[in-house]
Every structure is written in structure tokens, then in C-alpha cells.
Amino acid sequence: MRVDLFDFDLPEANIALRPVSPREAAKLLVVRPRTDAPYEDRTVGDLPSLLRAGDALVFNDTRVIPAQLEGIRHRDGAGGQKVSATLHMRIAGDRWKAFAKPGKRIKIGDRITFGAGGDLSATVEAKGEGGDVTLHFDASGPDLDRAIAMVGHIPLPPYIASKREDDEADRRDYQTIYAREEGAVAAPTAGLHFTDALFEKLDALGVERHFVTLHVGAGTFLPVKADDTTEHVMHEEIGYVSQETAAALNAVRARGGRIVSVGTTSLRLLESAADADGTIKPWSGATGIFITPGYRFRTADMLMTNFHLPKSTLFMLVSAFSGLETMRGAYAHAIDTGYRFYSYGDSSLLFRNDR
């Protein structure tokens, strides 16, 4: 499909730079395809009234790490050039893939020291396209984790980072309350709206909670530069679905309950783990699944997700889930009625269009 089919104009005023408080006060656009009134304006706090006993919410429990590193490049004993690196996939105890800037000037063998005191050092081991490099750190395992936590910054999305620097509030705000498995460099933002109080209401209703893990990479922010979707290659992300979660979700489906994916990351992982008949299997590894209109979903009946960038793979995914024209109309409605977009913005609850 042509990528420009997924383009739209978004006023700057609709881009959220901070989240609302409390989190569940965010707006929630309910989208029901193929109905006379497909769009309904609610709030996230209304979610219990939109679900029913026996439904299951599926959350991504990845935890964002301070993966934005600022450093100095050294070559042949000389140094001085400032570089930045956004870690996006761990491939070994002492190795990370990263997007580096300025990417063209970095060469294999370069040494980079990160932090004001050079507390963390790495060697550029490999180099790909678009500034993608492999960094071999001097530290490894928990020692590397501690060093990254000490010198790194929360990697805010470009549309926020271009307008302000990260601060201490972001370490709290850019993290779900159930985040557990460290490794993400971007938050699964649909989950940012949940609070303990909202969980209590959903528990009382009889809605189940299940967790999968997909370590969201910085590739989620990369624009689609191709003219046609068939020419775009997704960056892979590491994730897993436990045997316990797979069995529980299959049981939900068997008894007639609905699977509600909280976020596109949870949905991409569920689809990666599902057989052709929709049976979810235990799964682990790297997934580069790229979902566009025409894809036949096998797992989730509903999708809760924030509002995404024009011509992004995520807007393509939601268009596949609920229909391109339905989602173009939904986004036009959201813009006209003042919904806040992107990571710190409002949310939507999409029903699947099986046509």
C-alpha cells in the first residue's frame, strides 16, 4: 500500500508534552467500526463500563531504562567529538545495538566514553545503516546496567525531546505502574493511563489481567521512508509470552471472553505467538512483525492504544485493526475535538473490524 494513504495533518497544539493527572482522567475515544455511531467520547476512567466480567486485559510489563547516552568519541588516541547513542536492543551481556548521532562520522573501532566523568566506555564493534551501531561495553551484566542507570537519560520521543529536556518527573511519568522487566527504551504508552484505583475497579468487575513482555526499541519512533509499505523493514524487538499467560488467554477465548490488548506492543507480541487458528503458544525471541491493512488478526478482540504519528507503522497497525477509513475518521474527530496525541496523550479503545 502507498505510505501516503496513512498521512494526516496534526496541529502542534494537539501534541501532549506532559500527561494529565490523574492518569485515568485522559480522554478515551471508543471506536466501533461498521456502526451508525462509530465514535464515542469517554475517559479512561470509564473503562470498567466498557468491559465485562470474563474479559482479559493484556499488558506489556517491560520497564524503560535510561537508554539515552551522551558521550565523547575517541579515535587514535584523540577525542573531542560529542556523540549521542540511543540503545535499542541488547544482544549480549556487554553488547547493545544503538542509534548513534552523528552516525556518518562514527567508525568501527572508535572508543566512546559516556557520562560527565567518562564513567562508561564502549567500542564501536559494528556499523549498519542509518546510524545503527553495535556497542561493545567494557562493563557487563549487572555492572553495565548500573552504569547505564547512572549516566543515562530517559529517551523521550523526538516530538517531546525537541521541545524540552527530560527531568525527574519523566522517570515517573514515562513508566507504567506495573513495569517489571527492564529493557525497553520506549514506554508501552497505552499502559501509562492505568492506576491502582482503576485496577481495583476492574478487579471488582471480574476483568482478568495478564502480562507479556516486549522490550520496545527506539525503532518505534523511526519514520517510514519508503513510498510503499512493502519496501519498509521493521526493526526487531525482543519479547516473550509465558506458558502460563498463553494458557490463561486461550481459556478466556474458549469460554467466550474477550481479549483486550493494552497497546500495540502487546498486540504485536500476541500475533507473533499465535498459530493460524488463533491459539496462543508460549513464545520467546525477536519479532519484526509488520501489520498493515489486509492482515487477519488472530488474537485480540479490542485494542487500547494512544494516538500515533502520521505515516507511522503504528497508525498502519490500528488501520488494519479497525479499518483505514474508520481510523482516518477517528483521527479527524480526535483532532477536531481536542484530543492530545502521542506518548503522553489521550487514548482510544478500538473494536476489531473483521471484514
Secondary structure, DSSP 8 states (H G I E B T S, - for coil): -BGGGG-----GGGB-SS--SSGGGSEEEEE-TTSSS-EEEEEGGGHHHH--TT-EEEEE-EEE---EEEEEEEETTEEEEEEEEEEEEEEETTEEEEEEETGGG--TT-EEEESTT--EEEEEEEE-STTEEEEEESS-HHHHHHHHHHH-B----HHHHTTS---HHHHHHTS-TT--EEEESS--GGGGG--HHHHHHHHHHT-EEEEEEE---GGGG----SSBGGG-----EEEEE-HHHHHHHHHHHHTT--EEEESHHHHHHHHHHB-TTS-B--EEEEE-----TT----S-SEEEEE---TT-HHHHHHHHHH-HHHHHHHHHHHHHTT--BSTTS-EEEEE----
